């Protein structure tokens, strides 16, 4: 059975770059876009699942069968150091 890699934030700039790089590497793994808005991910060419941090009750189902997770999250507010 092939490994399933879940990628959060797959529709964002960094997420799209990660998806394309993994597709080009041809690792043999099944890639899964974990996104808030599945319609935005239709053009990625990989499996898409709804994944919203603000709906924690739905997260276990979205992560079912995921072997490895690439966690990409945008900060909503800038951090001032």
KAQUI-V718387 format. One record per residue. N is the residue number from 1. RES is the residue in three letters. SS is DSSP state (H for helix, E for strand, - for the rest). PSI is psi in whole degrees, 0 to 359 (* if undefined). Layout:
{{N & RES & SS & PSI} {N & RES & SS & PSI}}
//
This chain:
{{1 & UNK & - & 138} {2 & UNK & - & 147} {3 & UNK & - & 143} {4 & UNK & E & 125} {5 & UNK & E & 119} {6 & UNK & E & 138} {7 & UNK & E & 110} {8 & UNK & E & 153} {9 & UNK & - & 26} {10 & UNK & - & 345} {11 & UNK & - & 351} {12 & UNK & - & 173} {13 & UNK & H & 307} {14 & UNK & H & 317} {15 & UNK & H & 317} {16 & UNK & H & 321} {17 & UNK & H & 319} {18 & UNK & H & 314} {19 & UNK & H & 311} {20 & UNK & H & 319} {21 & UNK & H & 317} {22 & UNK & H & 323} {23 & UNK & H & 319} {24 & UNK & H & 327} {25 & UNK & H & 336} {26 & UNK & - & 56} {27 & UNK & - & 346} {28 & UNK & - & 354} {29 & UNK & - & 152} {30 & UNK & E & 126} {31 & UNK & E & 140} {32 & UNK & E & 120} {33 & UNK & E & 122} {34 & UNK & E & 104} {35 & UNK & E & 156} {36 & UNK & - & 323} {37 & UNK & - & 93} {38 & UNK & H & 330} {39 & UNK & H & 327} {40 & UNK & H & 343} {41 & UNK & H & 1} {42 & UNK & H & 326} {43 & UNK & H & 0} {44 & UNK & H & 337} {45 & UNK & - & 23} {46 & UNK & - & 170} {47 & UNK & E & 143} {48 & UNK & E & 135} {49 & UNK & E & 144} {50 & UNK & E & 131} {51 & UNK & - & 108} {52 & UNK & - & 118} {53 & UNK & - & 333} {54 & UNK & - & 1} {55 & UNK & - & 68} {56 & UNK & H & 334} {57 & UNK & H & 338} {58 & UNK & H & 351} {59 & UNK & H & 318} {60 & UNK & H & 319} {61 & UNK & H & 318} {62 & UNK & H & 329} {63 & UNK & - & 0} {64 & UNK & - & 127} {65 & UNK & - & 359} {66 & UNK & - & 125} {67 & UNK & - & 328} {68 & UNK & E & 146} {69 & UNK & E & 129} {70 & UNK & E & 113} {71 & UNK & - & 106} {72 & UNK & - & 122} {73 & UNK & - & 130} {74 & UNK & - & 140} {75 & UNK & - & 132} {76 & UNK & - & 333} {77 & UNK & - & 140} {78 & UNK & - & 149} {79 & UNK & - & 128} {80 & UNK & - & 120} {81 & UNK & - & *}}
//
